[in-house]
């Protein structure tokens, strides 16, 4: 009888849903640091990454972004989802592998109008080997993180 009670309690506890973790913070934003290492997310769409100025900031999805100018800040504020990196700014390759990793803001690609960051040259090389497939896998993973 004691075994039956113990087994019943164990299965009830083991089968209980686990609490869902909140969406992961943008990497590098701990202690009020800017997202994507302070790089202006709009700059990737107009020539390449440029370091933003603390005088021009905007918040999106819990992160603070810096910009090189008021015009860039205003463009981002009007359409943040257009400019913000995919996967909360985490490494695109890592996300495709079901992991989260902080990116290197200098390793980037724009695919179909979206900004993707990677965490290392080797990660970027692997990601580039199957961009569409890796984006699809990362999208599935990222949906579980939101």
N, CA, C and O atoms as a DFTB+ gen file, in Angstrom:
584 C
 N C O
     1  1       0.818      -1.184       0.000
     2  2       0.000       0.000       0.000
     3  2       0.872       1.264       0.000
     4  3       0.592       2.228      -0.712
     5  1       1.950       1.234       0.827
     6  2       2.841       2.392       0.878
     7  2       3.502       2.623      -0.477
     8  3       3.697       3.764      -0.894
     9  1       3.843       1.532      -1.159
    10  2       4.457       1.660      -2.487
    11  2       3.476       2.288      -3.466
    12  3       3.868       3.120      -4.285
    13  1       2.221       1.904      -3.394
    14  2       1.205       2.452      -4.284
    15  2       1.044       3.951      -4.041
    16  3       0.949       4.724      -4.994
    17  1       1.012       4.361      -2.792
    18  2       0.884       5.783      -2.466
    19  2       2.117       6.543      -2.950
    20  3       1.995       7.610      -3.551
    21  1       3.290       6.001      -2.691
    22  2       4.531       6.647      -3.127
    23  2       4.573       6.754      -4.647
    24  3       4.951       7.794      -5.188
    25  1       4.188       5.689      -5.332
    26  2       4.181       5.693      -6.795
    27  2       3.188       6.729      -7.321
    28  3       3.494       7.459      -8.263
    29  1       2.017       6.794      -6.723
    30  2       0.992       7.742      -7.155
    31  2       1.472       9.179      -6.962
    32  3       1.300      10.017      -7.847
    33  1       2.070       9.462      -5.813
    34  2       2.596      10.801      -5.567
    35  2       3.717      11.148      -6.540
    36  3       3.771      12.260      -7.066
    37  1       4.607      10.196      -6.773
    38  2       5.719      10.427      -7.691
    39  2       5.213      10.747      -9.094
    40  3       5.668      11.711      -9.711
    41  1       4.285       9.955      -9.599
    42  2       3.791      10.186     -10.960
    43  2       3.010      11.485     -11.050
    44  3       3.045      12.152     -12.084
    45  1       2.307      11.859      -9.990
    46  2       1.578      13.129     -10.003
    47  2       2.552      14.303     -10.061
    48  3       2.334      15.264     -10.799
    49  1       3.623      14.220      -9.282
    50  2       4.615      15.294      -9.263
    51  2       5.414      15.305     -10.559
    52  3       5.645      16.369     -11.133
    53  1       5.831      14.149     -11.021
    54  2       6.643      14.060     -12.243
    55  2       5.858      14.524     -13.457
    56  3       6.438      15.075     -14.393
    57  1       4.566      14.313     -13.460
    58  2       3.750      14.695     -14.609
    59  2       3.263      16.123     -14.559
    60  3       2.645      16.595     -15.513
    61  1       3.526      16.826     -13.471
    62  2       3.076      18.211     -13.352
    63  2       3.854      19.088     -14.323
    64  3       5.049      18.875     -14.527
    65  1       3.196      20.063     -14.918
    66  2       3.912      20.940     -15.841
    67  2       4.959      21.763     -15.107
    68  3       4.750      22.212     -13.980
    69  1       6.072      21.947     -15.767
    70  2       7.147      22.745     -15.190
    71  2       6.876      24.211     -15.475
    72  3       6.255      24.531     -16.489
    73  1       7.317      25.093     -14.623
    74  2       7.120      26.512     -14.900
    75  2       7.878      26.904     -16.161
    76  3       8.983      26.421     -16.409
    77  1       7.281      27.774     -16.948
    78  2       7.902      28.221     -18.184
    79  2       8.792      29.412     -17.867
    80  3       8.374      30.362     -17.205
    81  1      10.008      29.345     -18.343
    82  2      10.947      30.444     -18.113
    83  2      10.546      31.637     -18.967
    84  3       9.992      31.479     -20.055
    85  1      10.826      32.800     -18.476
    86  2      10.570      34.009     -19.247
    87  2      11.523      34.043     -20.431
    88  3      12.557      33.376     -20.433
    89  1      11.160      34.824     -21.430
    90  2      12.023      34.957     -22.599
    91  2      13.400      35.423     -22.151
    92  3      13.509      36.271     -21.265
    93  1      14.439      34.885     -22.747
    94  2      15.789      35.262     -22.344
    95  2      16.064      36.732     -22.636
    96  3      15.583      37.287     -23.624
    97  1      16.831      37.338     -21.774
    98  2      17.204      38.736     -21.971
    99  2      18.098      38.850     -23.200
   100  3      18.773      37.899     -23.593
   101  1      18.084      40.019     -23.783
   102  2      19.009      40.272     -24.876
   103  2      20.420      40.094     -24.333
   104  3      20.733      40.615     -23.262
   105  1      21.279      39.371     -25.043
   106  2      22.631      39.163     -24.528
   107  2      23.381      40.489     -24.400
   108  3      23.277      41.372     -25.251
   109  1      24.125      40.593     -23.325
   110  2      24.931      41.783     -23.111
   111  2      24.177      42.953     -22.512
   112  3      24.752      44.030     -22.354
   113  1      22.894      42.776     -22.168
   114  2      22.128      43.906     -21.639
   115  2      22.060      43.919     -20.122
   116  3      21.368      44.751     -19.537
   117  1      22.773      43.002     -19.483
   118  2      22.803      43.013     -18.036
   119  2      23.448      44.318     -17.566
   120  3      24.290      44.887     -18.260
   121  1      23.054      44.775     -16.406
   122  2      23.602      46.000     -15.805
   123  2      23.432      47.201     -16.734
   124  3      24.314      48.055     -16.827
   125  1      22.298      47.258     -17.413
   126  2      21.934      48.398     -18.264
   127  2      22.857      48.606     -19.459
   128  3      22.893      49.706     -20.011
   129  1      23.589      47.603     -19.867
   130  2      24.427      47.711     -21.066
   131  2      23.518      47.731     -22.296
   132  3      22.439      47.141     -22.266
   133  1      23.930      48.392     -23.364
   134  2      23.085      48.438     -24.558
   135  2      23.071      47.101     -25.307
   136  3      24.011      46.311     -25.226
   137  1      21.993      46.881     -26.024
   138  2      21.872      45.671     -26.844
   139  2      22.904      45.697     -27.964
   140  3      23.405      46.756     -28.342
   141  1      23.204      44.543     -28.475
   142  2      24.178      44.277     -29.543
   143  2      25.475      45.077     -29.379
   144  3      26.022      45.625     -30.336
   145  1      25.936      45.120     -28.143
   146  2      27.228      45.731     -27.857
   147  2      27.293      47.219     -28.119
   148  3      28.384      47.780     -28.224
   149  1      26.146      47.871     -28.226
   150  2      26.127      49.304     -28.479
   151  2      26.103      49.676     -29.947
   152  3      26.107      50.860     -30.286
   153  1      26.077      48.679     -30.828
   154  2      26.023      48.971     -32.258
   155  2      24.619      49.420     -32.652
   156  3      23.625      48.948     -32.099
   157  1      24.556      50.326     -33.603
   158  2      23.302      50.860     -34.126
   159  2      22.673      49.808     -35.043
   160  3      23.249      49.495     -36.085
   161  1      21.505      49.253     -34.687
   162  2      20.923      48.199     -35.524
   163  2      20.524      48.677     -36.916
   164  3      20.503      47.878     -37.853
   165  1      20.209      49.960     -37.071
   166  2      19.834      50.438     -38.400
   167  2      21.048      50.539     -39.316
   168  3      20.908      50.482     -40.538
   169  1      22.232      50.687     -38.741
   170  2      23.445      50.849     -39.551
   171  2      23.760      49.606     -40.378
   172  3      24.388      49.709     -41.432
   173  1      23.333      48.440     -39.914
   174  2      23.575      47.207     -40.664
   175  2      22.866      47.244     -42.018
   176  3      23.289      46.577     -42.962
   177  1      21.801      48.014     -42.108
   178  2      21.006      48.080     -43.330
   179  2      21.487      49.180     -44.270
   180  3      20.939      49.353     -45.359
   181  1      22.500      49.917     -43.854
   182  2      22.999      51.011     -44.689
   183  2      24.521      51.044     -44.713
   184  3      25.128      52.093     -44.501
   185  1      25.126      49.908     -44.968
   186  2      26.568      49.874     -45.147
   187  2      27.342      49.025     -44.170
   188  3      28.416      48.535     -44.517
   189  1      26.855      48.833     -42.989
   190  2      27.565      47.991     -42.037
   191  2      27.486      48.530     -40.631
   192  3      27.046      49.658     -40.406
   193  1      27.918      47.710     -39.678
   194  2      27.760      48.087     -38.278
   195  2      28.553      49.334     -37.903
   196  3      29.726      49.488     -38.244
   197  1      27.864      50.213     -37.189
   198  2      28.493      51.422     -36.667
   199  2      28.119      51.528     -35.196
   200  3      26.986      51.243     -34.807
   201  1      29.071      51.935     -34.399
   202  2      28.847      52.038     -32.961
   203  2      27.933      53.223     -32.683
   204  3      28.160      54.324     -33.184
   205  1      26.902      52.992     -31.883
   206  2      25.937      54.032     -31.550
   207  2      26.435      54.970     -30.466
   208  3      27.449      54.722     -29.813
   209  1      25.699      56.041     -30.296
   210  2      26.011      57.083     -29.320
   211  2      24.983      57.007     -28.191
   212  3      23.788      56.858     -28.447
   213  1      25.441      57.107     -26.954
   214  2      24.539      57.039     -25.798
   215  2      23.523      58.178     -25.790
   216  3      22.536      58.112     -25.058
   217  1      23.743      59.219     -26.588
   218  2      22.793      60.330     -26.664
   219  2      21.542      59.963     -27.459
   220  3      20.512      60.626     -27.345
   221  1      21.637      58.895     -28.271
   222  2      20.506      58.484     -29.106
   223  2      20.139      57.046     -28.768
   224  3      20.804      56.112     -29.216
   225  1      19.086      56.866     -27.981
   226  2      18.685      55.521     -27.568
   227  2      17.194      55.305     -27.783
   228  3      16.410      56.249     -27.876
   229  1      16.834      54.041     -27.859
   230  2      15.429      53.638     -27.925
   231  2      15.330      52.250     -27.315
   232  3      16.259      51.448     -27.416
   233  1      14.207      51.974     -26.687
   234  2      13.998      50.663     -26.067
   235  2      13.039      49.833     -26.902
   236  3      12.090      50.347     -27.494
   237  1      13.313      48.540     -26.934
   238  2      12.452      47.588     -27.639
   239  2      12.638      46.225     -27.001
   240  3      13.767      45.784     -26.785
   241  1      11.550      45.566     -26.702
   242  2      11.577      44.191     -26.201
   243  2      12.475      44.042     -24.966
   244  3      13.153      43.028     -24.797
   245  1      12.468      45.061     -24.115
   246  2      13.247      44.992     -22.882
   247  2      14.711      45.361     -23.012
   248  3      15.461      45.256     -22.041
   249  1      15.130      45.787     -24.183
   250  2      16.537      46.134     -24.398
   251  2      16.648      47.588     -24.838
   252  3      15.728      48.145     -25.437
   253  1      17.787      48.187     -24.531
   254  2      18.067      49.549     -24.967
   255  2      19.071      49.493     -26.109
   256  3      20.126      48.866     -26.002
   257  1      18.725      50.155     -27.194
   258  2      19.580      50.208     -28.379
   259  2      20.155      51.609     -28.513
   260  3      19.512      52.594     -28.149
   261  1      21.369      51.688     -29.040
   262  2      22.016      52.971     -29.314
   263  2      22.056      53.202     -30.820
   264  3      22.034      52.262     -31.615
   265  1      22.116      54.484     -31.188
   266  2      22.084      54.859     -32.598
   267  2      23.114      55.934     -32.886
   268  3      23.534      56.665     -31.988
   269  1      23.515      56.024     -34.139
   270  2      24.511      57.016     -34.534
   271  2      23.901      58.398     -34.699
   272  3      24.616      59.400     -34.693
   273  1      22.577      58.459     -34.848
   274  2      21.920      59.749     -35.069
   275  2      20.468      59.691     -34.609
   276  3      19.910      58.617     -34.381
   277  1      19.879      60.864     -34.481
   278  2      18.456      60.937     -34.137
   279  2      17.616      60.335     -35.260
   280  3      16.589      59.708     -34.998
   281  1      18.044      60.522     -36.504
   282  2      17.288      59.969     -37.634
   283  2      17.254      58.442     -37.573
   284  3      16.211      57.836     -37.817
   285  1      18.386      57.820     -37.250
   286  2      18.414      56.356     -37.129
   287  2      17.551      55.893     -35.964
   288  3      16.825      54.906     -36.071
   289  1      17.637      56.616     -34.847
   290  2      16.801      56.273     -33.690
   291  2      15.320      56.356     -34.060
   292  3      14.535      55.477     -33.705
   293  1      14.950      57.404     -34.765
   294  2      13.551      57.587     -35.133
   295  2      13.081      56.511     -36.108
   296  3      11.944      56.048     -36.018
   297  1      13.949      56.112     -37.040
   298  2      13.596      55.030     -37.973
   299  2      13.361      53.733     -37.209
   300  3      12.406      53.008     -37.487
   301  1      14.228      53.443     -36.254
   302  2      14.078      52.235     -35.438
   303  2      12.805      52.295     -34.603
   304  3      12.052      51.323     -34.543
   305  1      12.564      53.424     -33.965
   306  2      11.388      53.573     -33.106
   307  2      10.103      53.385     -33.907
   308  3       9.119      52.861     -33.387
   309  1      10.107      53.807     -35.162
   310  2       8.928      53.658     -36.013
   311  2       8.697      52.212     -36.438
   312  3       7.557      51.819     -36.686
   313  1       9.758      51.415     -36.526
   314  2       9.627      50.020     -36.998
   315  2      10.700      49.144     -36.362
   316  3      11.573      48.644     -37.072
   317  1      10.662      48.942     -35.044
   318  2      11.741      48.196     -34.385
   319  2      11.886      46.758     -34.872
   320  3      13.007      46.256     -34.963
   321  1      10.803      46.097     -35.180
   322  2      10.896      44.708     -35.644
   323  2      11.611      44.616     -36.989
   324  3      12.168      43.570     -37.321
   325  1      11.604      45.684     -37.755
   326  2      12.304      45.696     -39.046
   327  2      13.820      45.692     -38.859
   328  3      14.544      45.072     -39.637
   329  1      14.297      46.388     -37.825
   330  2      15.732      46.575     -37.645
   331  2      16.373      45.697     -36.576
   332  3      17.558      45.378     -36.675
   333  1      15.627      45.308     -35.575
   334  2      16.209      44.537     -34.467
   335  2      16.707      43.187     -34.965
   336  3      16.064      42.572     -35.816
   337  1      17.831      42.719     -34.454
   338  2      18.325      41.402     -34.859
   339  2      17.342      40.299     -34.474
   340  3      16.605      40.411     -33.494
   341  1      17.350      39.262     -35.250
   342  2      16.485      38.116     -34.992
   343  2      16.948      37.368     -33.743
   344  3      18.092      37.504     -33.310
   345  1      16.058      36.593     -33.186
   346  2      16.336      35.715     -32.033
   347  2      16.816      36.497     -30.813
   348  3      17.685      36.045     -30.067
   349  1      16.228      37.688     -30.628
   350  2      16.579      38.480     -29.460
   351  2      18.030      38.902     -29.433
   352  3      18.580      39.176     -28.366
   353  1      18.658      38.956     -30.602
   354  2      20.060      39.343     -30.670
   355  2      21.030      38.220     -30.375
   356  3      22.242      38.437     -30.350
   357  1      20.516      37.026     -30.151
   358  2      21.394      35.878     -29.896
   359  2      21.977      35.364     -31.214
   360  3      21.475      35.682     -32.293
   361  1      23.022      34.581     -31.112
   362  2      23.690      33.993     -32.275
   363  2      22.716      33.136     -33.077
   364  3      22.061      32.253     -32.525
   365  1      22.623      33.397     -34.374
   366  2      21.697      32.665     -35.239
   367  2      22.076      31.189     -35.350
   368  3      21.199      30.324     -35.354
   369  1      23.367      30.896     -35.439
   370  2      23.789      29.494     -35.524
   371  2      23.442      28.751     -34.240
   372  3      22.896      27.649     -34.285
   373  1      23.755      29.348     -33.107
   374  2      23.448      28.700     -31.830
   375  2      21.951      28.442     -31.716
   376  3      21.538      27.365     -31.284
   377  1      21.138      29.417     -32.098
   378  2      19.682      29.231     -32.037
   379  2      19.245      28.084     -32.940
   380  3      18.321      27.345     -32.599
   381  1      19.899      27.930     -34.087
   382  2      19.545      26.823     -34.988
   383  2      19.900      25.471     -34.383
   384  3      19.374      24.437     -34.795
   385  1      20.790      25.488     -33.408
   386  2      21.205      24.263     -32.724
   387  2      20.507      24.100     -31.375
   388  3      20.859      23.220     -30.588
   389  1      19.513      24.957     -31.115
   390  2      18.752      24.850     -29.883
   391  2      19.449      25.422     -28.664
   392  3      19.199      24.991     -27.538
   393  1      20.330      26.402     -28.889
   394  2      21.076      27.014     -27.781
   395  2      21.010      28.541     -27.894
   396  3      20.642      29.090     -28.932
   397  1      21.367      29.188     -26.824
   398  2      21.488      30.643     -26.823
   399  2      22.950      31.004     -26.629
   400  3      23.635      30.422     -25.787
   401  1      23.421      31.957     -27.404
   402  2      24.805      32.420     -27.270
   403  2      24.855      33.893     -27.640
   404  3      24.166      34.340     -28.557
   405  1      25.673      34.636     -26.920
   406  2      25.855      36.056     -27.216
   407  2      26.554      36.198     -28.569
   408  3      27.441      35.409     -28.894
   409  1      26.160      37.192     -29.349
   410  2      26.735      37.348     -30.682
   411  2      28.003      38.190     -30.693
   412  3      28.336      38.861     -29.716
   413  1      28.689      38.136     -31.807
   414  2      29.734      39.096     -32.137
   415  2      29.062      40.063     -33.112
   416  3      28.758      39.667     -34.237
   417  1      28.820      41.310     -32.723
   418  2      28.083      42.233     -33.586
   419  2      28.734      42.493     -34.945
   420  3      28.106      43.064     -35.837
   421  1      29.986      42.076     -35.100
   422  2      30.658      42.279     -36.386
   423  2      30.466      41.099     -37.335
   424  3      30.925      41.139     -38.476
   425  1      29.791      40.051     -36.868
   426  2      29.500      38.887     -37.717
   427  2      28.006      38.891     -37.990
   428  3      27.210      38.475     -37.148
   429  1      27.634      39.358     -39.154
   430  2      26.224      39.609     -39.438
   431  2      25.901      39.356     -40.908
   432  3      26.772      39.382     -41.778
   433  1      24.634      39.115     -41.144
   434  2      24.111      38.987     -42.508
   435  2      22.676      39.484     -42.488
   436  3      21.962      39.334     -41.496
   437  1      22.271      40.074     -43.592
   438  2      20.870      40.428     -43.766
   439  2      20.309      39.457     -44.786
   440  3      20.817      39.344     -45.901
   441  1      19.260      38.763     -44.393
   442  2      18.608      37.772     -45.246
   443  2      17.126      38.115     -45.285
   444  3      16.468      38.200     -44.248
   445  1      16.614      38.307     -46.479
   446  2      15.197      38.651     -46.657
   447  2      14.788      39.828     -45.775
   448  3      13.705      39.833     -45.189
   449  1      15.666      40.818     -45.691
   450  2      15.360      42.029     -44.949
   451  2      15.450      41.913     -43.443
   452  3      15.003      42.810     -42.729
   453  1      16.025      40.816     -42.941
   454  2      16.151      40.619     -41.494
   455  2      17.621      40.479     -41.114
   456  3      18.420      39.903     -41.852
   457  1      17.955      41.019     -39.949
   458  2      19.332      41.015     -39.459
   459  2      19.592      39.788     -38.599
   460  3      18.855      39.505     -37.654
   461  1      20.653      39.065     -38.943
   462  2      21.080      37.886     -38.184
   463  2      22.513      38.105     -37.732
   464  3      23.359      38.545     -38.511
   465  1      22.781      37.798     -36.473
   466  2      24.120      37.901     -35.903
   467  2      24.630      36.506     -35.571
   468  3      23.842      35.608     -35.275
   469  1      25.938      36.325     -35.619
   470  2      26.545      35.057     -35.211
   471  2      27.611      35.322     -34.160
   472  3      28.049      36.458     -33.978
   473  1      28.021      34.274     -33.475
   474  2      28.903      34.442     -32.318
   475  2      30.381      34.205     -32.617
   476  3      31.235      34.597     -31.823
   477  1      30.695      33.579     -33.732
   478  2      32.096      33.328     -34.082
   479  2      32.181      33.073     -35.577
   480  3      31.174      32.810     -36.233
   481  1      33.390      33.155     -36.104
   482  2      33.579      32.895     -37.531
   483  2      33.187      31.464     -37.879
   484  3      32.604      31.224     -38.936
   485  1      33.499      30.516     -37.008
   486  2      33.136      29.121     -37.304
   487  2      31.623      28.931     -37.238
   488  3      31.063      28.177     -38.034
   489  1      30.956      29.600     -36.304
   490  2      29.492      29.518     -36.236
   491  2      28.881      30.123     -37.491
   492  3      27.937      29.573     -38.058
   493  1      29.421      31.249     -37.919
   494  2      28.890      31.885     -39.121
   495  2      29.091      30.993     -40.345
   496  3      28.203      30.887     -41.191
   497  1      30.237      30.364     -40.437
   498  2      30.513      29.464     -41.563
   499  2      29.498      28.322     -41.599
   500  3      28.981      27.985     -42.663
   501  1      29.218      27.735     -40.458
   502  2      28.234      26.646     -40.388
   503  2      26.838      27.159     -40.721
   504  3      26.076      26.488     -41.416
   505  1      26.505      28.341     -40.229
   506  2      25.191      28.920     -40.490
   507  2      25.022      29.201     -41.980
   508  3      23.955      28.954     -42.542
   509  1      26.068      29.716     -42.618
   510  2      26.007      30.048     -44.041
   511  2      25.898      28.816     -44.937
   512  3      25.470      28.926     -46.086
   513  1      26.276      27.654     -44.430
   514  2      26.196      26.425     -45.229
   515  2      24.754      26.051     -45.566
   516  3      24.513      25.362     -46.557
   517  1      23.797      26.496     -44.757
   518  2      22.377      26.210     -45.010
   519  2      21.543      27.301     -44.353
   520  3      20.847      27.056     -43.368
   521  1      21.620      28.497     -44.903
   522  2      20.970      29.648     -44.282
   523  2      19.481      29.405     -44.076
   524  3      18.975      29.573     -42.967
   525  1      18.778      29.013     -45.126
   526  2      17.323      28.825     -45.010
   527  2      16.974      27.747     -43.990
   528  3      16.067      27.926     -43.178
   529  1      17.688      26.637     -44.031
   530  2      17.428      25.556     -43.081
   531  2      17.743      25.961     -41.657
   532  3      17.003      25.627     -40.731
   533  1      18.849      26.686     -41.479
   534  2      19.228      27.122     -40.135
   535  2      18.267      28.177     -39.589
   536  3      17.975      28.189     -38.393
   537  1      17.779      29.054     -40.452
   538  2      16.776      30.030     -40.006
   539  2      15.503      29.306     -39.583
   540  3      14.911      29.638     -38.556
   541  1      15.083      28.326     -40.366
   542  2      13.866      27.572     -40.020
   543  2      14.019      26.872     -38.674
   544  3      13.111      26.916     -37.844
   545  1      15.164      26.228     -38.455
   546  2      15.388      25.543     -37.169
   547  2      15.447      26.545     -36.018
   548  3      14.898      26.300     -34.944
   549  1      16.110      27.664     -36.246
   550  2      16.215      28.677     -35.196
   551  2      14.852      29.288     -34.878
   552  3      14.563      29.588     -33.720
   553  1      14.019      29.473     -35.892
   554  2      12.670      29.997     -35.651
   555  2      11.862      29.063     -34.764
   556  3      11.141      29.514     -33.874
   557  1      11.981      27.765     -35.005
   558  2      11.276      26.782     -34.169
   559  2      11.784      26.874     -32.736
   560  3      10.992      26.915     -31.794
   561  1      13.102      26.906     -32.569
   562  2      13.685      27.010     -31.229
   563  2      13.267      28.315     -30.554
   564  3      12.863      28.307     -29.391
   565  1      13.360      29.427     -31.270
   566  2      13.068      30.724     -30.670
   567  2      11.613      30.810     -30.207
   568  3      11.317      31.460     -29.204
   569  1      10.718      30.165     -30.927
   570  2       9.306      30.167     -30.522
   571  2       9.126      29.538     -29.140
   572  3       8.189      29.888     -28.423
   573  1      10.002      28.624     -28.763
   574  2       9.909      27.999     -27.435
   575  2      10.497      28.895     -26.353
   576  3      10.285      28.650     -25.166
   577  1      11.225      29.919     -26.746
   578  2      11.878      30.811     -25.789
   579  2      11.045      32.044     -25.476
   580  3      11.344      32.767     -24.525
   581  1      10.024      32.290     -26.248
   582  2       9.225      33.512     -26.094
   583  2       8.094      33.336     -25.149
   584  3       7.332      34.275     -24.915
